[in-house]
Amino acid sequence: MGPLYLLWMFTGLILIGVSIPLVLKKIPPNQWYGFRVPKTFSSDRIWYEANRVAGIDFCLAGGVVVGASVVMNFIAPMIGEGLSVTVMLFVILGSLLAAVVHSLLALRKM
């Protein structure tokens, strides 16, 4: 596996790692870590539930990035490094955007 693909995989694993405490509701309301918007600070119940949902979303996004980096490592020689970098950037940004949008939509229902 090439160094660039290892970096992408590491990025996905870091995303998963920082999401797990949110999923497990281990992070109390704070100014540094978590889904920090005015509504999540309005009550502990909303903070923990919104961060659990966001944590799951970002765990999934990290899994998509890890999976895509493994697949891209194998198909990059066929499609070229430039296209593989472009695809990975879209995968990373798309999965993060999807996680943010879903988390915000879920928060609106709380």
N, CA, C and O of each residue as an XYZ file, in Angstrom:
440
protein
N       0.846     -1.172      0.000
C       0.000      0.000      0.000
C       0.893      1.238      0.000
O       1.814      1.357      0.808
N       0.608      2.144     -0.909
C       1.421      3.348     -1.044
C       1.218      4.304      0.119
O       0.216      4.228      0.830
N       2.183      5.212      0.310
C       2.111      6.143      1.444
C       0.868      7.044      1.422
O       0.307      7.350      2.474
N       0.441      7.465      0.236
C      -0.730      8.326      0.149
C      -1.989      7.588      0.612
O      -2.841      8.167      1.286
N      -2.099      6.326      0.252
C      -3.266      5.539      0.641
C      -3.232      5.231      2.131
O      -4.276      5.146      2.777
N      -2.037      5.064      2.671
C      -1.922      4.872      4.115
C      -2.359      6.137      4.858
O      -2.997      6.056      5.907
N      -2.015      7.300      4.311
C      -2.451      8.562      4.920
C      -3.968      8.667      4.910
O      -4.568      9.065      5.908
N      -4.593      8.313      3.791
C      -6.055      8.345      3.723
C      -6.663      7.356      4.697
O      -7.643      7.666      5.374
N      -6.089      6.173      4.770
C      -6.606      5.167      5.696
C      -6.471      5.669      7.132
O      -7.391      5.526      7.938
N      -5.323      6.255      7.442
C      -5.095      6.800      8.770
C      -6.111      7.897      9.084
O      -6.592      7.989     10.213
N      -6.436      8.720      8.104
C      -7.438      9.773      8.273
C      -8.785      9.171      8.657
O      -9.447      9.657      9.574
N      -9.188      8.120      7.958
C     -10.443      7.449      8.279
C     -10.427      6.824      9.662
O     -11.418      6.884     10.389
N      -9.299      6.223     10.025
C      -9.189      5.593     11.348
C      -9.218      6.636     12.463
O      -9.804      6.402     13.520
N      -8.590      7.779     12.230
C      -8.640      8.862     13.223
C     -10.075      9.343     13.394
O     -10.533      9.579     14.512
N     -10.773      9.484     12.282
C     -12.175      9.910     12.338
C     -13.007      8.925     13.154
O     -13.836      9.331     13.968
N     -12.788      7.651     12.936
C     -13.489      6.629     13.718
C     -13.104      6.733     15.196
O     -13.960      6.677     16.079
N     -11.809      6.884     15.446
C     -11.327      6.945     16.829
C     -11.891      8.100     17.630
O     -12.241      7.932     18.798
N     -11.984      9.279     17.014
C     -12.517     10.427     17.758
C     -14.040     10.367     17.868
O     -14.627     11.066     18.694
N     -14.677      9.549     17.052
C     -16.133      9.420     17.092
C     -16.621      8.470     18.181
O     -17.719      8.644     18.709
N     -15.833      7.492     18.512
C     -16.262      6.457     19.460
C     -16.678      7.029     20.820
O     -17.728      6.639     21.330
N     -15.903      7.938     21.430
C     -16.374      8.497     22.716
C     -17.698      9.251     22.591
O     -18.478      9.294     23.542
N     -17.955      9.842     21.426
C     -19.226     10.530     21.219
C     -20.372      9.520     21.157
O     -21.431      9.740     21.744
N     -20.156      8.425     20.451
C     -21.177      7.375     20.347
C     -21.485      6.798     21.728
O     -22.638      6.505     22.043
N     -20.456      6.639     22.537
C     -20.618      6.048     23.869
C     -21.080      7.055     24.922
O     -21.203      6.715     26.099
N     -21.336      8.296     24.498
C     -21.806      9.371     25.387
C     -20.834      9.626     26.540
O     -21.255      9.839     27.677
N     -19.541      9.603     26.245
C     -18.504      9.817     27.253
C     -18.020     11.260     27.322
O     -17.251     11.606     28.218
N     -18.455     12.107     26.395
C     -17.961     13.473     26.329
C     -19.024     14.435     26.851
O     -20.068     14.606     26.221
N     -18.768     15.062     27.995
C     -19.742     16.023     28.524
C     -19.718     17.319     27.706
O     -18.791     17.545     26.929
N     -20.719     18.154     27.877
C     -20.724     19.435     27.166
C     -19.426     20.212     27.440
O     -18.992     20.342     28.585
N     -18.827     20.718     26.374
C     -17.570     21.448     26.492
C     -17.409     22.354     25.275
O     -18.212     22.301     24.343
N     -16.391     23.167     25.287
C     -16.164     24.120     24.195
C     -15.192     23.601     23.136
O     -14.906     24.322     22.180
N     -14.679     22.387     23.268
C     -13.603     21.937     22.383
C     -13.932     20.717     21.540
O     -13.432     20.610     20.420
N     -14.731     19.815     22.015
C     -14.858     18.501     21.386
C     -16.310     18.075     21.369
O     -16.963     18.018     22.411
N     -16.816     17.775     20.179
C     -18.184     17.312     20.049
C     -18.959     18.159     19.055
O     -18.403     19.028     18.383
N     -20.233     17.891     18.979
C     -21.159     18.592     18.088
C     -21.614     19.841     18.841
O     -22.581     19.807     19.602
N     -20.896     20.950     18.614
C     -21.079     22.161     19.407
C     -21.827     23.230     18.612
O     -21.233     24.010     17.866
N     -23.125     23.240     18.792
C     -23.978     24.289     18.229
C     -24.885     24.755     19.370
O     -25.032     24.044     20.364
N     -25.490     25.927     19.245
C     -26.306     26.427     20.371
C     -27.338     25.430     20.884
O     -27.530     25.321     22.095
N     -27.997     24.709     20.005
C     -29.050     23.787     20.465
C     -28.488     22.647     21.309
O     -29.139     22.208     22.256
N     -27.291     22.162     20.983
C     -26.732     21.053     21.771
C     -26.358     21.499     23.175
O     -26.287     20.677     24.088
N     -26.118     22.792     23.355
C     -25.808     23.306     24.686
C     -27.065     23.622     25.492
O     -26.973     23.994     26.662
N     -28.229     23.477     24.880
C     -29.468     23.836     25.570
C     -29.863     22.839     26.660
O     -30.544     23.210     27.616
N     -29.443     21.578     26.528
C     -29.728     20.597     27.586
C     -28.755     19.431     27.461
O     -28.235     19.140     26.384
N     -28.528     18.776     28.588
C     -27.645     17.607     28.575
C     -28.220     16.499     27.707
O     -27.477     15.814     27.003
N     -29.538     16.317     27.750
C     -30.155     15.259     26.947
C     -29.882     15.480     25.467
O     -29.507     14.547     24.757
N     -30.067     16.706     25.000
C     -29.817     17.002     23.585
C     -28.332     16.876     23.270
O     -27.971     16.359     22.214
N     -27.467     17.339     24.167
C     -26.022     17.234     23.930
C     -25.623     15.779     23.680
O     -24.986     15.467     22.674
N     -25.998     14.907     24.591
C     -25.555     13.514     24.482
C     -26.188     12.804     23.277
O     -25.514     12.042     22.584
N     -27.461     13.049     23.030
C     -28.116     12.379     21.899
C     -27.593     12.911     20.562
O     -27.335     12.131     19.645
N     -27.436     14.218     20.446
C     -26.926     14.797     19.197
C     -25.495     14.336     18.932
O     -25.130     14.059     17.789
N     -24.697     14.257     19.973
C     -23.322     13.805     19.792
C     -23.244     12.311     19.502
O     -22.336     11.861     18.805
N     -24.195     11.539     20.036
C     -24.237     10.108     19.698
C     -24.537      9.940     18.212
O     -23.874      9.160     17.528
N     -25.531     10.667     17.712
C     -25.888     10.588     16.293
C     -24.715     11.058     15.426
O     -24.350     10.394     14.455
N     -24.131     12.197     15.779
C     -23.001     12.716     15.009
C     -21.822     11.740     15.058
O     -21.132     11.540     14.058
N     -21.597     11.136     16.221
C     -20.507     10.164     16.351
C     -20.719      8.965     15.436
O     -19.777      8.502     14.793
N     -21.936      8.463     15.374
C     -22.243      7.351     14.472
C     -22.024      7.775     13.022
O     -21.431      7.039     12.234
N     -22.508      8.968     12.680
C     -22.346      9.460     11.310
C     -20.874      9.582     10.925
O     -20.480      9.185      9.828
N     -20.065     10.129     11.828
C     -18.652     10.302     11.516
C     -17.884      8.987     11.572
O     -16.874      8.832     10.885
N     -18.347      8.044     12.378
C     -17.767      6.683     12.352
C     -18.010      6.049     10.984
O     -17.110      5.451     10.395
N     -19.228      6.187     10.494
C     -19.552      5.655      9.167
C     -18.728      6.347      8.089
O     -18.227      5.699      7.170
N     -18.588      7.668      8.205
C     -17.777      8.408      7.232
C     -16.333      7.912      7.264
O     -15.709      7.740      6.216
N     -15.805      7.683      8.459
C     -14.449      7.155      8.582
C     -14.330      5.769      7.965
O     -13.325      5.455      7.327
N     -15.347      4.943      8.153
C     -15.342      3.610      7.544
C     -15.363      3.675      6.028
O     -14.702      2.881      5.357
N     -16.122      4.622      5.485
C     -16.161      4.810      4.033
C     -14.784      5.224      3.530
O     -14.323      4.723      2.504
N     -14.129      6.128      4.237
C     -12.793      6.587      3.830
C     -11.790      5.443      3.891
O     -10.987      5.277      2.973
N     -11.826      4.654      4.956
C     -10.918      3.509      5.072
C     -11.167      2.519      3.934
O     -10.227      2.077      3.274
N     -12.427      2.177      3.710
C     -12.751      1.235      2.637
C     -12.348      1.753      1.276
O     -11.797      1.010      0.463
N     -12.617      3.025      1.020
C     -12.252      3.608     -0.271
C     -10.742      3.652     -0.455
O     -10.250      3.468     -1.568
N     -10.006      3.893      0.616
C      -8.540      3.933      0.485
C      -7.982      2.559      0.141
O      -7.029      2.448     -0.630
N      -8.571      1.515      0.711
C      -8.123      0.152      0.382
C      -8.437     -0.164     -1.085
O      -7.581     -0.656     -1.819
N      -9.664      0.122     -1.497
C     -10.056     -0.132     -2.891
C      -9.193      0.691     -3.845
O      -8.720      0.180     -4.860
N      -8.994      1.959     -3.515
C      -8.237      2.844     -4.405
C      -6.785      2.400     -4.532
O      -6.170      2.585     -5.582
N      -6.241      1.823     -3.485
C      -4.869      1.324     -3.571
C      -4.738      0.276     -4.672
O      -3.703      0.192     -5.334
N      -5.779     -0.518     -4.868
C      -5.725     -1.569     -5.879
C      -6.080     -1.080     -7.282
O      -5.553     -1.593     -8.270
N      -6.969     -0.092     -7.374
C      -7.366      0.331     -8.717
C      -6.619      1.561     -9.219
O      -6.725      1.902    -10.398
N      -5.863      2.236     -8.350
C      -5.117      3.424     -8.773
C      -4.184      3.145     -9.948
O      -4.092      3.980    -10.848
N      -3.485      2.002     -9.980
C      -2.615      1.755    -11.143
C      -3.393      1.693    -12.464
O      -2.834      1.972    -13.525
N      -4.665      1.332    -12.403
C      -5.471      1.228    -13.622
C      -6.038      2.578    -14.055
O      -6.207      2.825    -15.249
N      -6.333      3.454    -13.092
C      -6.981      4.727    -13.443
C      -6.030      5.915    -13.368
O      -6.372      7.010    -13.813
N      -4.863      5.714    -12.820
C      -3.890      6.796    -12.705
C      -3.963      7.466    -11.344
O      -5.011      7.507    -10.700
N      -2.822      7.987    -10.928
C      -2.747      8.585     -9.599
C      -3.571      9.869     -9.497
O      -4.193     10.121     -8.466
N      -3.582     10.675    -10.546
C      -4.338     11.925    -10.520
C      -5.813     11.696    -10.302
O      -6.432     12.361     -9.471
N      -6.389     10.757    -11.044
C      -7.813     10.461    -10.893
C      -8.090      9.816     -9.538
O      -9.121     10.089     -8.924
N      -7.186      8.970     -9.070
C      -7.412      8.325     -7.775
C      -7.379      9.351     -6.638
O      -8.144      9.235     -5.681
N      -6.507     10.344     -6.737
C      -6.467     11.401     -5.727
C      -7.776     12.195     -5.763
O      -8.345     12.512     -4.718
N      -8.240     12.510     -6.956
C      -9.494     13.245     -7.105
C     -10.664     12.465     -6.523
O     -11.495     13.023     -5.806
N     -10.728     11.182     -6.831
C     -11.810     10.339     -6.310
C     -11.761     10.306     -4.783
O     -12.797     10.427     -4.128
N     -10.581     10.144     -4.221
C     -10.460     10.075     -2.766
C     -10.849     11.395     -2.110
O     -11.481     11.395     -1.053
N     -10.487     12.500     -2.712
C     -10.892     13.792     -2.153
C     -12.413     13.924     -2.150
O     -12.999     14.412     -1.184
N     -13.052     13.480     -3.246
C     -14.514     13.514     -3.287
C     -15.117     12.562     -2.258
O     -16.124     12.890     -1.631
N     -14.518     11.400     -2.079
C     -15.021     10.439     -1.079
C     -14.916     11.040      0.315
O     -15.867     10.986      1.095
N     -13.759     11.612      0.625
C     -13.558     12.190      1.958
C     -14.522     13.351      2.191
O     -15.243     13.381      3.188
N     -14.527     14.294      1.271
C     -15.397     15.462      1.438
C     -16.877     15.081      1.398
O     -17.678     15.611      2.168
N     -17.237     14.167      0.505
C     -18.634     13.736      0.404
C     -19.104     13.025      1.648
O     -20.219     13.266      2.112
N     -18.278     12.150      2.202
C     -18.688     11.423      3.403
C     -18.781     12.365      4.602
O     -19.676     12.223      5.435
N     -17.867     13.320      4.692
C     -17.942     14.302      5.779
C     -19.176     15.191      5.634
O     -19.868     15.464      6.614
N     -19.444     15.635      4.421
C     -20.618     16.465      4.176
C     -21.896     15.700      4.515
O     -22.798     16.250      5.149
N     -21.978     14.452      4.103
C     -23.157     13.637      4.406
C     -23.329     13.482      5.918
O     -24.450     13.541      6.424
N     -22.224     13.284      6.641
C     -22.301     13.144      8.097
C     -22.799     14.434      8.743
O     -23.638     14.395      9.642
N     -22.288     15.569      8.290
C     -22.712     16.852      8.856
C     -24.185     17.107      8.567
O     -24.938     17.495      9.460
N     -24.597     16.890      7.320
C     -25.997     17.134      6.949
C     -26.934     16.235      7.744
O     -27.940     16.701      8.279
N     -26.610     14.953      7.822
C     -27.469     14.036      8.582
C     -27.521     14.424     10.053
O     -28.589     14.393     10.665
N     -26.384     14.787     10.622
C     -26.347     15.177     12.035
C     -27.212     16.415     12.286
O     -27.930     16.485     13.284
N     -27.138     17.386     11.376
C     -27.957     18.596     11.525
C     -29.436     18.289     11.362
O     -30.265     18.836     12.090
N     -29.777     17.422     10.418
C     -31.184     17.051     10.238
C     -31.713     16.312     11.462
O     -32.847     16.537     11.884
N     -30.897     15.434     12.030
C     -31.303     14.709     13.233
C     -31.480     15.677     14.400
O     -32.400     15.526     15.204
N     -30.600     16.666     14.488
C     -30.690     17.644     15.566
C     -31.983     18.452     15.470
O     -32.560     18.814     16.495
N     -32.433     18.732     14.278
C     -33.674     19.491     14.108
C     -34.873     18.770     14.696
O     -35.853     19.414     15.069
N     -34.818     17.447     14.788
C     -35.932     16.652     15.316
C     -35.873     16.491     16.837
O     -36.791     15.937     17.442
N     -34.801     16.973     17.444
C     -34.634     16.799     18.902
C     -35.257     17.961     19.649
O     -35.220     17.996     20.879
